[in-house]
Amino acid sequence: MQTPKSILLHLDSSARTAERVKAARRLADDFEAEVIGQPCLLTALVRYPFAMEGAAAAMALMQEQDKDALARIHSSFLQAAGGSTRLQWAEPLAQGPWGFARRSLYADLMVLGQRNAADPAAVELPSDFLPSVLIESARPALILPYAGTFGSIGQSVLVAWKETREAARAVSAALPWLQRANEVHVVSYGEDAGMSLDSLQRYLKAQGVSATSHNGGPEQGDAGNHLLSMATDVGADLLVMGCYGHGRAREWVMGGVTRTVLGSMTLPVLMSH
């Protein structure tokens, strides 16, 4: 993948929005990129449809709640952007959260946040917003955990490798980080892990990336937690992996490893479906 020059940043009124803005600003500086801050949340009317029975007064109150929420997001964005001209504010999408994946078609990279059900602002997005965007979008996403602070991302990278198109796309998207990293570790599981790791090392070497291989042995029943534990062991500040899942009966069904990492992530994760 070429160095990302257009970054789409998801904004909401959650407590972690400022951290995402700061991370996006650092990416913009590192890659000389443009960041579009895109507010994207459910309106009060969608969240509380039964309030329509309260007629005009209730409608006016909900519209005021939406204005207040947008004002908070804008204020947080401006403060965290620190006056950087690389970060630009976009008006809310007419389609709300359901328009974000389409908007991402005009970006090289998305910056998203892990869902925190304990945050009161979590109700401003559909519960499946993150997995649906990851699967519907044609773009890779850098996802930040809802806890912790992050400085420079990608000094030490752990790549979860599997011979799939999702993992290949994730590695390709990660090349701008891998080529700058101080350390790169790659891990794979299964009977053919050794051979696939050798092939990946040759590919990365051709891209100017030196990587340390870790043969994970047989398929792990709890590979998601194993990956997160390994990331801690090698001191990684970025995990790169494919995103596995599909839509079924209006629900997004994520693969086991993907679901575990999205739910328990302790470091930024670069994913691609």
C-alpha positions in Angstrom: 0.0 0.0 0.0 1.1 3.5 -0.7 1.6 5.8 2.3 -1.8 7.0 3.4 -2.5 10.5 2.2 -6.2 10.7 3.0 -7.4 9.6 6.5 -11.0 9.4 7.6 -11.4 9.8 11.3 -14.6 8.8 13.1 -15.8 11.4 15.6 -18.5 11.0 18.3 -19.0 12.4 21.8 -17.4 9.5 23.6 -14.6 10.1 26.1 -12.0 8.7 23.7 -12.7 11.0 20.7 -9.9 13.4 21.8 -7.4 10.5 21.9 -8.4 9.4 18.4 -8.0 13.0 17.1 -4.5 13.2 18.6 -3.5 9.9 17.1 -4.8 11.0 13.7 -2.9 14.3 14.0 0.3 12.3 14.6 -0.4 10.1 11.6 -1.0 13.2 9.5 2.3 14.6 10.5 4.2 11.3 10.0 2.8 10.7 6.5 2.1 14.2 5.4 -1.5 13.3 5.1 -4.9 15.0 5.3 -7.4 14.0 8.0 -11.1 14.4 7.6 -12.9 14.4 11.0 -16.3 12.9 10.3 -18.9 13.2 13.0 -21.1 10.2 12.8 -23.8 9.3 15.3 -27.5 8.3 15.7 -29.9 11.2 16.1 -32.0 11.4 19.3 -35.1 10.7 17.2 -33.6 7.3 16.0 -32.5 6.4 19.6 -35.8 7.3 21.2 -38.5 6.8 18.5 -41.3 6.6 21.0 -40.7 10.2 22.0 -42.5 11.2 18.8 -45.7 10.6 20.7 -44.8 13.7 22.8 -45.4 15.8 19.7 -43.7 19.2 19.0 -42.1 19.7 22.4 -40.4 16.3 22.4 -39.2 16.9 18.8 -37.7 20.2 19.7 -35.9 18.7 22.7 -34.4 16.0 20.7 -33.2 18.4 18.0 -31.6 20.4 20.8 -29.9 17.3 22.1 -28.4 16.6 18.7 -27.1 20.2 18.4 -25.5 19.9 21.8 -23.9 16.6 21.0 -22.5 17.9 17.7 -21.2 21.1 19.5 -19.3 18.9 22.0 -17.8 16.8 19.3 -16.7 19.9 17.4 -15.2 21.5 20.5 -13.3 18.3 21.3 -12.1 18.0 17.7 -10.8 21.6 17.6 -9.0 21.3 20.9 -7.3 18.0 20.2 -6.4 19.1 16.6 -4.2 21.8 18.1 -4.7 24.1 15.2 -3.2 21.7 12.7 -4.1 22.6 9.1 -3.9 18.9 8.2 -7.1 18.2 10.1 -10.4 19.3 8.6 -13.9 19.1 10.0 -16.7 17.6 7.9 -20.5 18.1 8.3 -22.5 15.1 9.6 -23.5 12.5 7.0 -27.1 12.6 5.9 -27.2 8.8 6.3 -25.7 8.9 9.8 -23.6 5.9 10.8 -24.8 4.0 7.8 -23.0 6.4 5.5 -19.6 6.1 7.0 -18.5 3.0 5.1 -19.4 4.7 1.8 -17.6 7.8 2.8 -14.5 5.7 3.5 -14.3 4.8 -0.3 -12.6 8.2 -0.7 -9.9 7.6 2.0 -6.8 5.5 2.2 -7.2 4.7 5.9 -9.9 4.9 8.6 -9.2 5.7 12.2 -11.8 4.1 14.5 -12.3 3.4 18.2 -13.1 0.3 20.1 -16.6 0.2 21.5 -16.9 0.8 25.2 -20.4 -0.3 26.3 -19.8 1.4 29.7 -19.5 4.9 28.1 -22.8 6.7 28.1 -22.1 7.9 24.6 -22.1 4.3 23.3 -25.8 4.7 22.6 -25.0 7.3 19.9 -23.9 4.5 17.6 -25.4 1.1 16.6 -23.8 -1.6 18.6 -22.5 -3.2 15.4 -21.0 0.0 14.0 -17.4 -1.1 14.2 -17.7 -4.6 12.7 -20.1 -3.3 10.0 -17.7 -0.6 8.9 -14.8 -3.0 8.9 -16.6 -5.5 6.7 -18.5 -3.1 4.4 -15.6 -0.7 3.8 -12.9 -1.4 1.2 -10.3 0.4 3.3 -8.0 -0.7 6.2 -8.7 0.7 9.6 -6.5 1.6 12.5 -8.6 0.9 15.7 -7.7 2.4 19.0 -8.5 0.8 22.4 -10.9 2.6 24.7 -8.3 2.6 27.4 -4.7 3.8 27.6 -2.7 6.5 25.9 -0.6 6.1 22.8 2.3 8.0 21.5 4.0 7.1 18.3 2.3 4.0 16.9 4.3 1.4 14.9 7.7 1.4 16.5 7.4 -2.3 17.3 4.8 -4.2 15.2 3.4 -7.7 15.5 1.9 -9.2 12.4 -0.6 -12.1 12.7 -0.1 -14.0 9.5 -2.4 -16.4 7.7 -2.5 -17.3 4.0 -5.7 -15.4 3.4 -6.6 -12.4 1.3 -7.6 -10.6 4.5 -4.2 -11.0 6.1 -2.4 -10.2 2.8 -4.4 -6.9 2.6 -3.6 -6.1 6.2 0.2 -6.6 5.6 0.0 -4.5 2.4 -1.8 -1.7 4.3 0.8 -1.9 7.1 3.9 -1.5 4.9 4.2 2.3 5.6 4.5 1.4 9.3 6.6 -1.8 8.8 9.1 0.1 6.8 9.6 2.6 9.6 9.4 0.2 12.5 12.4 -0.5 14.8 11.2 -4.1 15.3 8.8 -6.3 13.3 7.6 -9.7 14.5 5.4 -12.1 12.5 3.5 -15.1 13.9 1.6 -17.8 12.3 -0.2 -21.0 13.4 -0.9 -24.4 11.9 1.0 -27.2 10.2 2.3 -25.0 7.4 3.2 -22.1 9.6 7.0 -22.5 9.0 6.7 -22.4 5.3 4.2 -19.6 5.2 6.4 -17.5 7.5 9.4 -18.1 5.3 7.5 -16.9 2.3 6.3 -13.8 4.2 9.8 -13.0 5.3 11.0 -13.1 1.7 8.1 -10.8 0.7 8.8 -8.3 3.5 12.6 -8.4 2.8 11.8 -7.3 -0.8 9.9 -4.4 0.7 12.9 -3.4 2.9 11.5 -4.9 6.1 13.4 -7.3 8.3 11.1 -9.4 10.5 11.6 -11.9 13.3 9.4 -15.0 12.8 7.5 -16.9 15.5 6.1 -20.3 14.7 3.0 -20.5 16.9 2.6 -24.3 16.4 -0.8 -25.9 16.1 -3.9 -23.8 15.6 -4.7 -22.1 18.8 -8.2 -22.5 20.2 -7.8 -19.1 21.9 -5.6 -17.4 19.3 -7.1 -13.9 19.9 -5.9 -13.8 23.5 -2.7 -15.5 22.6 -2.0 -12.7 20.1 -2.7 -10.0 22.6 -0.4 -11.7 25.1 2.3 -12.1 22.6 2.0 -8.4 21.6 2.8 -7.6 25.3 5.7 -10.1 25.4 7.4 -8.6 22.4 6.6 -5.0 23.4 4.5 -4.3 20.3 2.6 -1.0 20.0 0.7 -2.1 16.9 -0.9 -5.4 15.9 -1.6 -6.1 12.2 -4.2 -8.7 11.2 -6.9 -9.6 8.8 -10.5 -8.9 9.8 -12.8 -12.0 9.3 -16.6 -11.9 9.3 -19.7 -11.6 7.2 -23.3 -10.4 7.4 -26.1 -12.8 8.2 -29.7 -12.0 8.8 -29.0 -8.3 9.5 -26.3 -9.3 12.0 -22.6 -9.1 11.6 -20.9 -12.4 12.5 -17.2 -11.9 13.3 -14.6 -14.7 13.3 -13.5 -15.8 16.7 -10.0 -14.2 16.6 -11.4 -10.9 15.2 -14.2 -10.9 17.8 -11.7 -11.5 20.7 -9.3 -8.8 19.6 -12.1 -6.2 19.0 -13.4 -7.0 22.5 -10.2 -7.2 24.5 -7.6 -5.2 22.5 -4.9 -3.6 24.6 -3.0 -1.9 21.8 -3.8 -0.2 18.5 -4.8 -2.7 15.8 -4.5 -2.3 12.0 -7.2 -4.5 10.3 -8.3 -5.1 6.8 -11.2 -7.2 5.5 
